[in-house]
Amino acid sequence: MGRSRVHKILVVDDDASVRTLVRDVLEVEGYAVELAEDGFSALRRIEAARPACVVLDIMMPGMDGHGVLSRIRSAEGGATLPVVMLTAAADDNQAWQAWSGGVDYFLAKPFDPSELLRYLDYLFAGAANPLTA
């Protein structure tokens, strides 16, 4: 059916198949999706046009997800940007580092797409459409 409000989600993962899966799941639900293949391009996209939420992989070459999260949180207005982290390395240390870094939600790969959608429904419940506001 899709959403009546369009929210832009930035999906950041070095694995093209994961980016495609998350994009497809979100677009079917009516979200506008932008993709980034690494942390540096993600930060450039966030600076150019702030998304409503970032879905961020942890294990990436160059700058990992923890580094991206740190840069997001230290940027102006970055403390309020919702970030969901995805990781195949879902051990306690990764989770603790994510939570202590200020992540809003944490999902282990392989993840259940419906769990991501439930979180986004919760996140955007009653929110104004940022693309038309």
C-alpha positions as a Markdown table, in Angstrom:
| # | Residue | x | y | z |
|---|---|---|---|---|
| 1 | Met | 0.0 | 0.0 | 0.0 |
| 2 | Gly | 2.9 | 2.4 | 0.8 |
| 3 | Arg | 3.2 | 5.4 | 3.0 |
| 4 | Ser | 1.2 | 8.6 | 2.8 |
| 5 | Arg | 4.3 | 10.4 | 4.0 |
| 6 | Val | 7.6 | 10.1 | 2.1 |
| 7 | His | 10.7 | 9.8 | 4.3 |
| 8 | Lys | 14.2 | 9.6 | 2.8 |
| 9 | Ile | 16.3 | 6.8 | 4.2 |
| 10 | Leu | 20.0 | 6.6 | 3.5 |
| 11 | Val | 21.2 | 3.0 | 3.3 |
| 12 | Val | 25.0 | 2.5 | 3.8 |
| 13 | Asp | 26.6 | -0.9 | 3.2 |
| 14 | Asp | 29.6 | -2.0 | 1.2 |
| 15 | Asp | 27.7 | -5.2 | 0.1 |
| 16 | Ala | 25.6 | -4.4 | -3.0 |
| 17 | Ser | 23.2 | -7.2 | -2.3 |
| 18 | Val | 22.4 | -5.9 | 1.1 |
| 19 | Arg | 21.9 | -2.4 | -0.2 |
| 20 | Thr | 19.6 | -3.7 | -2.9 |
| 21 | Leu | 17.6 | -5.9 | -0.4 |
| 22 | Val | 17.1 | -3.0 | 2.1 |
| 23 | Arg | 16.3 | -0.5 | -0.7 |
| 24 | Asp | 13.7 | -2.9 | -2.2 |
| 25 | Val | 12.1 | -3.6 | 1.2 |
| 26 | Leu | 11.9 | 0.2 | 2.0 |
| 27 | Glu | 10.7 | 1.3 | -1.5 |
| 28 | Val | 7.8 | -1.3 | -1.4 |
| 29 | Glu | 6.7 | 0.4 | 1.8 |
| 30 | Gly | 6.8 | 3.9 | 0.2 |
| 31 | Tyr | 10.1 | 5.2 | 1.5 |
| 32 | Ala | 12.5 | 7.2 | -0.7 |
| 33 | Val | 15.9 | 5.5 | -0.6 |
| 34 | Glu | 19.4 | 6.8 | -1.3 |
| 35 | Leu | 22.3 | 4.4 | -1.3 |
| 36 | Ala | 26.0 | 4.8 | -0.3 |
| 37 | Glu | 28.7 | 2.1 | -0.6 |
| 38 | Asp | 31.0 | 3.4 | 2.1 |
| 39 | Gly | 31.3 | 5.7 | 5.1 |
| 40 | Phe | 32.9 | 8.6 | 3.3 |
| 41 | Ser | 30.2 | 8.8 | 0.6 |
| 42 | Ala | 27.5 | 8.4 | 3.3 |
| 43 | Leu | 28.8 | 11.5 | 5.1 |
| 44 | Arg | 28.9 | 13.5 | 1.9 |
| 45 | Arg | 25.3 | 12.5 | 1.2 |
| 46 | Ile | 24.2 | 13.4 | 4.7 |
| 47 | Glu | 25.9 | 16.8 | 4.4 |
| 48 | Ala | 24.3 | 17.5 | 1.0 |
| 49 | Ala | 20.8 | 16.5 | 1.9 |
| 50 | Arg | 19.9 | 15.2 | 5.4 |
| 51 | Pro | 17.9 | 12.0 | 5.3 |
| 52 | Ala | 15.1 | 11.2 | 7.8 |
| 53 | Cys | 17.1 | 8.1 | 8.9 |
| 54 | Val | 20.4 | 6.3 | 8.2 |
| 55 | Val | 20.6 | 2.5 | 8.0 |
| 56 | Leu | 24.3 | 1.9 | 8.5 |
| 57 | Asp | 26.5 | -1.2 | 8.2 |
| 58 | Ile | 29.3 | -1.5 | 10.7 |
| 59 | Met | 31.9 | -3.6 | 8.9 |
| 60 | Met | 33.0 | -1.5 | 5.9 |
| 61 | Pro | 36.5 | -0.8 | 4.4 |
| 62 | Gly | 37.9 | 2.7 | 5.0 |
| 63 | Met | 35.7 | 4.1 | 7.6 |
| 64 | Asp | 33.6 | 1.6 | 9.5 |
| 65 | Gly | 30.1 | 2.3 | 10.8 |
| 66 | His | 31.3 | 3.3 | 14.3 |
| 67 | Gly | 33.4 | 6.0 | 12.7 |
| 68 | Val | 30.5 | 7.2 | 10.6 |
| 69 | Leu | 28.2 | 7.2 | 13.6 |
| 70 | Ser | 30.8 | 9.3 | 15.5 |
| 71 | Arg | 31.1 | 11.8 | 12.7 |
| 72 | Ile | 27.3 | 12.0 | 12.4 |
| 73 | Arg | 26.8 | 12.6 | 16.1 |
| 74 | Ser | 29.6 | 15.3 | 16.3 |
| 75 | Ala | 28.2 | 17.2 | 13.3 |
| 76 | Glu | 25.8 | 20.1 | 13.7 |
| 77 | Gly | 22.3 | 18.7 | 14.2 |
| 78 | Gly | 23.7 | 15.1 | 14.1 |
| 79 | Ala | 22.6 | 14.2 | 17.6 |
| 80 | Thr | 19.0 | 14.0 | 16.4 |
| 81 | Leu | 19.5 | 12.1 | 13.2 |
| 82 | Pro | 18.1 | 8.5 | 13.7 |
| 83 | Val | 20.7 | 5.8 | 12.9 |
| 84 | Val | 20.0 | 2.1 | 12.6 |
| 85 | Met | 23.1 | -0.1 | 12.6 |
| 86 | Leu | 23.3 | -3.5 | 10.8 |
| 87 | Thr | 26.1 | -5.9 | 11.3 |
| 88 | Ala | 27.0 | -9.5 | 10.6 |
| 89 | Ala | 29.4 | -9.3 | 13.6 |
| 90 | Ala | 26.7 | -9.0 | 16.2 |
| 91 | Asp | 28.8 | -9.7 | 19.2 |
| 92 | Asp | 28.4 | -8.0 | 22.6 |
| 93 | Asn | 31.4 | -5.7 | 21.9 |
| 94 | Gln | 29.9 | -4.4 | 18.6 |
| 95 | Ala | 26.5 | -3.9 | 20.2 |
| 96 | Trp | 28.0 | -2.1 | 23.2 |
| 97 | Gln | 30.2 | 0.2 | 21.0 |
| 98 | Ala | 27.1 | 1.0 | 18.9 |
| 99 | Trp | 24.9 | 1.8 | 21.9 |
| 100 | Ser | 27.6 | 3.8 | 23.6 |
| 101 | Gly | 28.2 | 5.7 | 20.3 |
| 102 | Gly | 24.6 | 6.8 | 20.3 |
| 103 | Val | 22.9 | 4.4 | 17.8 |
| 104 | Asp | 19.1 | 4.5 | 17.9 |
| 105 | Tyr | 18.5 | 0.8 | 16.9 |
| 106 | Phe | 20.8 | -2.2 | 16.3 |
| 107 | Leu | 20.0 | -5.2 | 14.0 |
| 108 | Ala | 22.1 | -8.3 | 13.5 |
| 109 | Lys | 22.5 | -9.7 | 9.9 |
| 110 | Pro | 20.8 | -11.6 | 8.6 |
| 111 | Phe | 18.1 | -9.3 | 9.8 |
| 112 | Asp | 14.3 | -9.6 | 9.6 |
| 113 | Pro | 13.1 | -6.8 | 7.2 |
| 114 | Ser | 9.8 | -6.6 | 9.2 |
| 115 | Glu | 11.8 | -5.7 | 12.3 |
| 116 | Leu | 13.4 | -2.8 | 10.5 |
| 117 | Leu | 10.0 | -1.7 | 9.1 |
| 118 | Arg | 8.4 | -1.9 | 12.6 |
| 119 | Tyr | 11.2 | 0.4 | 14.0 |
| 120 | Leu | 10.7 | 2.9 | 11.1 |
| 121 | Asp | 6.9 | 2.9 | 11.7 |
| 122 | Tyr | 7.6 | 3.6 | 15.4 |
| 123 | Leu | 10.1 | 6.3 | 14.5 |
| 124 | Phe | 7.9 | 8.1 | 12.0 |
| 125 | Ala | 4.5 | 7.7 | 13.7 |
| 126 | Gly | 2.8 | 11.0 | 13.5 |
| 127 | Ala | 5.8 | 12.7 | 11.9 |
| 128 | Ala | 5.3 | 15.4 | 9.3 |
| 129 | Asn | 6.5 | 14.7 | 5.7 |
| 130 | Pro | 10.0 | 16.1 | 5.6 |
| 131 | Leu | 10.0 | 16.3 | 1.8 |
| 132 | Thr | 6.9 | 18.5 | 1.6 |
| 133 | Ala | 7.1 | 20.4 | 5.0 |
